[in-house]
Structure formats: structure tokens, C-alpha cells
Amino acid sequence: MRRVLTCLTGLLVALTLLGAPAHADEAPLPVSYNFLVSAVLAGIQVDADPPGANDWTCQPTRQHPRPVVLVHGTIGNKNTNWQTYAPLLKNHGYCVFALTYGVEPGTPLPLDQFGGMSRMERSAEQLAAFIAEVRRATGARKVDLIGHSQGTLMPNYYVKFLGGAKHVKRYVSLAPLWHGTEISTATTLAQAFGINPADLPPCHACGQFYPGSEFLEQLRAGGMAAAGVEYTNIMTRYDQLVVPYTSGHEEGMRNIVVQDVCGSDYSEHFQIASDPVAAQLVLNTLDPRNPAPVPCPLVLSYIGPLY
């Protein structure tokens, strides 16, 4: 009888363990689809990782064999820019990594929380080192990139001139500016966030956004698209910082305007980084064998979707 009871107890324990999640963190992470609110709240956490990102023990799966590296925009950082995509991608089974780049050496707190301020050549070197670290940790030969604003342009310097083409498979750009923009000063960005421009460090990258800049001319020489890299550009007609928004359209790349997919989407330059319409387009781009329908809610500028 004692032996029977022991066996039954063991069976019950085994069934309990099988029915329970292996780790508490397996529950889906909450995903915010409001960029500005999420960015402000995230800014309180100094130098924090966005939810779901930078788990250096994460191993890619057969379904998602490449880690995804998130590249923020000017005056952003890894936490403020990626409150939507880091948890969203983690929930879908990806290994997700994000860096803060472009902080000038010696910048004191809290100014060192504003990334994307260095010249883009220097930032590209930081990205190259980060991707090398991601590849070492995960054992992956290649990564996929998702960038926003400056994070759509700067990584192509890594791809074209720092040997990155052999390490990048899919390159997804939100609010890209392949042809530059006339509105590219740190002052404009700071005012959009309600930041006093006098409180910001100098933006060495901002002058490189202008059409005809030496940086853009070098990047455009021989064509923007690097062989072997699959580029997807996701633009919004209401972009107030990439002017005209068609600066994000580039030959040899896949080009999507969110309003052509969903006419009730009024996302602008910031909200497109949290837009549920763009997010599903990104998921379908990363995993084209398993596409899902793209939603079409009313998405308001700065506020996000109204469900």
C-alpha cells in the first residue's frame, strides 16, 4: 500500500509540474501601443532595458532563428523607443536585443540618456560591436534589424562599410529617411517631446540628415540597398519630421505606406513606432511564412489606437 501511495503521489506531482508554466516569465508581457505615454514613463527608469529585451541567455528557435536588434532614433534610447516592439517580439518567441548608441563620452546624467547624438559613423561602430556581442551570445550567424527614424539610416553605414551585410538578413525601417529631411534638428525633436533644447547635448548627427550632406552622399553612392539584405520601409503620410515622407521610399526595397493599408491610421513620426498596423506589418515581414491579418483600428496621432 505504501508503495502504491508513493507512486500515486509521484504521479500527481508530475502532472502538476506538467500543467504549470516552467517559468513565471512565460506569461505574455503587456504591450503598449501609445508611443509618447510609454516613452515618458520609460524615461523614469534610467538606463533600463525595455520589457523582453536583452536576455543574454535567449537562444533562437527553428521558427525564429535570427535575433532581432532594435535601433532607436535621435534623442531616444533603448528603453524609451521600444516599449512596444521589445515585449511584442518577445511574446512572439523572438530573442530581442536593444542598445543605446550615440552618447558622447563624458556626457553626465541625465543627459547621457539621450542617444543618437554622435556622428552616425561612430554610432555605426557601436552597433557593429553590439551585433557581434548578440551573435556570440546566441550563436546566430545573422540578425534582423528594426530601426526607427535615425535608426533606419545609421545602420546602413554598418551594413555597407563595416562588414554588416553578411550579418543582416531583414532590415525593417519605421519612418525611414533614405533621402534625408529638411527638418532634422535636435531642437525640433526636443520641442516635440516638451524638452528645453538648451538642456540637450549637441547633436552631431542632426546635420547629417540634410539632403546632400556628405554622409548621405557617401551612403547613397552605388545604391542604398546592400546585396543580400532584404529591406522593408514603413512610412506614414503624416510624418512631421521626415519631410517629405516619401524620403523613406527607396528603389530596390519594399516600400509600404501605412495609410495604403489602413486609411484610419493617423500615426505620425513618433506613434508609428507603436502603431498596431505597422507592428503587424513588421511581424509579417519577419515571418513571411506565417502572416496574420493586419488590423485597421482608428489610430490617432500621438494618442494611439482607439479600440
Secondary structure as GFF3:
##gff-version 3
##sequence-region A 1 307
A	DSSP	alpha_helix	2	19	.	.	.	ID=ss1
A	DSSP	three_ten_helix	24	26	.	.	.	ID=ss2
A	DSSP	alpha_helix	35	42	.	.	.	ID=ss3
A	DSSP	beta_strand	68	71	.	.	.	ID=ss4
A	DSSP	alpha_helix	78	81	.	.	.	ID=ss5
A	DSSP	alpha_helix	85	91	.	.	.	ID=ss6
A	DSSP	beta_strand	96	99	.	.	.	ID=ss7
A	DSSP	three_ten_helix	111	113	.	.	.	ID=ss8
A	DSSP	alpha_helix	120	138	.	.	.	ID=ss9
A	DSSP	beta_strand	143	148	.	.	.	ID=ss10
A	DSSP	alpha_helix	150	161	.	.	.	ID=ss11
A	DSSP	three_ten_helix	164	167	.	.	.	ID=ss12
A	DSSP	beta_strand	168	174	.	.	.	ID=ss13
A	DSSP	alpha_helix	186	193	.	.	.	ID=ss14
A	DSSP	three_ten_helix	197	199	.	.	.	ID=ss15
A	DSSP	three_ten_helix	206	209	.	.	.	ID=ss16
A	DSSP	alpha_helix	214	220	.	.	.	ID=ss17
A	DSSP	beta_strand	230	235	.	.	.	ID=ss18
A	DSSP	three_ten_helix	245	248	.	.	.	ID=ss19
A	DSSP	beta_strand	254	257	.	.	.	ID=ss20
A	DSSP	alpha_helix	258	261	.	.	.	ID=ss21
A	DSSP	three_ten_helix	271	273	.	.	.	ID=ss22
A	DSSP	alpha_helix	276	286	.	.	.	ID=ss23
A	DSSP	beta_strand	298	300	.	.	.	ID=ss24
A	DSSP	beta_strand	304	306	.	.	.	ID=ss25
###
